[in-house]
Amino acid sequence: MRAYPITNISLMQYIFIIHGTQVGIGILTLPRELTEIAGTDGWISILFGGVCSVLASILITSIMKKHPDKTLYDLLPIYLGPYLGTLGNIFVCLYGALATFTVIFTTLFVINVWILVETPNYLILAGYLIPAYIIGSNSIKALGRYSEITFYLAIWMPILLLVPLKEANVLHLLPVLKEGWWPVFSAVKNTIISFLGFEMAFFFYPYLKCKKQATKGIILANLMSVVMFLLITLISYLFFSPNEINQYQWPTLTLLKEVEFPF
């Protein structure tokens, strides 16, 4: 039996880790991706994607309640046997590596294009990886504390996206379901990709202090992500015309370019 009692995390840290994992680079492109499939009805797809994410999260916590002292790496050999379990763990590692490289290089590209245009990529990469390594090489509690403080420091940022609403046009959202339900359901798969992160419960559940609140915590984390995705997508739809939004690779960042404060 493997136990994880040394570095416990609080319920809020558990919530912020999952929410922070979900609200990643996908938030920059989600409005455009949904528009390409479902038009301005893509916000409805977010609701369906959120329901799927919540149901999957409840299933995960139900499994973990039967094995409160184990992570996914411990569970796969139990359910699949030693050989298939080992193979499954390899795939989990590959999935984590792919997600990590995707986030790192996308972040590197965005910073290089939008912020530090003339800064060499290796310097940006070093400035990104060094603190990430320092935090990641420490305990789970350090990661939980980092996720919590990052949430509080960044909580003001979505408020800036309300500024472009002064030029919003509600007619962009009408009529609702103009193409029917099929495009809406077809776009749900794009939202599910953005909601990925709830699977982190497989790894952080054993470290949670109050495991009885795990289900409530992961549902709250998903609901926070739903609100964030809905906010950004609806503001993008209200500001950009249905044809205009497809012209921007990063519509969320383009929205921020409209924020100006006179002084």
Secondary structure, DSSP 8 states (H G I E B T S, - for coil): -----SS-B-HHHHHHHHHHHHSSTHHHHHHHHHHHHHGGGHHHHHHHHHHHHHHHHHHHHHHHHHSTT--HHHHHHHHHHHHHHHHHHHHHHHHHHHHHHHHHHHHHHHHHHHT-TTS-HHHHHHHHHHHHHHHHTS-HHHHHHHHHHHHHHHTTHHHHTTGGGGG--GGGG-STTTT-SHHHHHTHHHHHHHHTTGGGHHHHGGGBS-GGGHHHHHHHHHHHHHHHHHHHHHHHHHHS-TTTGGG-S-HHHHHHTT-----
